[in-house]
Amino acid sequence: MSWNPTQNPEGPHAGPDALETLIIPRARDIGGFEVRRALPSPKRQMVGPFIFFDQMGPAEFITEGGIDVRPHPHIGLGTVTYLYQGEFEHRDSLGTHQMIHPGEVNWMIAGRGVTHSERTSAETRAKRHSLFGIQTWIALPEDREDMDPAFEHHGKGALPMLRDGGASARLILGEAYGVRSPVTLPSETFYLDVTLEPGASFPLPDNHEDRGLYITEGSVEVAGDIFEAGRMMVFRPGDAISVRAGERGARLMALGGATMNQSRYIWWNFVSSSLDRIETAKEAWKAGDWENGPFRLPPGDEDEFIPITPDMEIGKPLKR
C-alpha cells in the first residue's frame, strides 16, 4: 500500500521555518545500560502524546551480558517497546509474560498503576547478541489516567506495511495514510518505523497536529539542511513536510498526534496531570505492601525491585 504519491515525489519540500525544534538526546543509564533520551527535553516535553523517547543501543554483548531492568512502577502513561535487533523478556503485574522481537510491539497501559520488568532471557545471554531499539511513553488523556492497566502484544505480521519506491514504513501505532494499526489507543496518534534507500523521499502524514522525526540511522535532508542520526526534529503544524535520505539511506521513527490539553508532571516513572496522584503513587511504592497496596510485583520476577532512594527524593516532579 502506498501513501499519497502526489505529495512531492521528487524530494524535500518545506519552508525554511518548517522545523520548529531540533532536539539532541541526552545519555541516561537504565539498569546498567546507556540510552539516548530525546523526550522530555528543555525545548519540548511532548510530541503529540509522546512524553518519553529513548534510543536503546545499538550495543553488542559478548558473554553473559544483557539488560536487567528490575520491577518498577508506572502510572498515567502507556509504554511502547519496539526493537530493531535483539529481544526483551517482559513480565508485569497483570501476569503477562511476553517475549518481544524485532518488528513487534509491546503496548502496556499503566493507568492507575502497573509494575513491570524487562530483561534479556537466559537463552540469549548464553550467546553473543545485540540490542537496538526504541522505547517510548505515551501520556494518557486526563480522563483516562486512572483507567485499569492493560497489555497488548502484536506480532510483526499484524502491523501494516506501506511501500512507495525506495521507502517503506511499518505502522506501529495509530493511523496514517488511510490505514490503522491494531493497537488499542486512548488518543489520536501515529508512530512509524521508516526505512529509506539512498535518495528516497518520505512525506510526513498531514492529518495530525503535532509531528516529529527521530533519525536512528543514516541522514536526511529537509529544506536543504542535513540532519544526522541521533537527532529529533519537530515540525510546525500544517506545513507539508517531506524528507529525503542521504547517500547512505536512513532509518527513522515518525511520531506525533493530537497535543495534550495540558502539560504533565513527571517524577521518576510516574506521569500525571496531578501532583497528588504522583505523591500517592510514590508513598505506595515506598510502603511496598504488595498484598494490599495498589502495586503488585510481576509473577515470576518477585525477588527484587527498584526502590525509591534518598537521592531520588531530592528531585521534585517537573512540569514544563
HELIX and SHEET records of a PDB file:
HELIX    1   1 ALA A  122  ARG A  125  1                                   4    
HELIX    2   2 GLU A  142  ARG A  144  5                                   3    
HELIX    3   3 LYS A  156  ALA A  158  5                                   3    
HELIX    4   4 LEU A  275  ALA A  287  1                                  13    
HELIX    5   5 PRO A  310  ILE A  314  1                                   5    
SHEET    1   A 4 LEU A  19  ILE A  23  0                                        
SHEET    2   A 4 MET A 232  PHE A 235 -1                                        
SHEET    3   A 4 ASP A 210  VAL A 222 -1                                        
SHEET    4   A 4 ASP A 225  GLU A 228 -1                                        
SHEET    1   B 7 LEU A  19  ILE A  23  0                                        
SHEET    2   B 7 MET A 232  PHE A 235 -1                                        
SHEET    3   B 7 ASP A 210  VAL A 222 -1                                        
SHEET    4   B 7 SER A 242  GLY A 257 -1                                        
SHEET    5   B 7 THR A 189  LEU A 196 -1                                        
SHEET    6   B 7 ALA A 167  ALA A 176 -1                                        
SHEET    7   B 7 MET A 161  ASP A 164 -1                                        
SHEET    1   C 5 LEU A  19  ILE A  23  0                                        
SHEET    2   C 5 MET A 232  PHE A 235 -1                                        
SHEET    3   C 5 ASP A 210  VAL A 222 -1                                        
SHEET    4   C 5 SER A 242  GLY A 257 -1                                        
SHEET    5   C 5 SER A 201  PRO A 203 -1                                        
SHEET    1   D 7 LEU A  19  ILE A  23  0                                        
SHEET    2   D 7 MET A 232  PHE A 235 -1                                        
SHEET    3   D 7 ASP A 210  VAL A 222 -1                                        
SHEET    4   D 7 SER A 242  GLY A 257 -1                                        
SHEET    5   D 7 THR A 189  LEU A 196 -1                                        
SHEET    6   D 7 ALA A 167  ALA A 176 -1                                        
SHEET    7   D 7 VAL A 179  ARG A 180 -1                                        
SHEET    1   E 7 ARG A  26  ASP A  29  0                                        
SHEET    2   E 7 GLU A  34  LEU A  39 -1                                        
SHEET    3   E 7 PHE A  50  PHE A  61 -1                                        
SHEET    4   E 7 HIS A 129  ALA A 139 -1                                        
SHEET    5   E 7 LEU A  77  GLN A  85 -1                                        
SHEET    6   E 7 VAL A 105  ILE A 109 -1                                        
SHEET    7   E 7 ALA A 150  HIS A 154 -1                                        
SHEET    1   F 4 ASP A  68  HIS A  74  0                                        
SHEET    2   F 4 VAL A 114  ARG A 119 -1                                        
SHEET    3   F 4 PHE A  88  ASP A  92 -1                                        
SHEET    4   F 4 HIS A  97  ILE A 100 -1                                        
SHEET    1   G 2 TYR A 265  TRP A 267  0                                        
SHEET    2   G 2 PHE A 270  SER A 272 -1                                        
END                                                                             
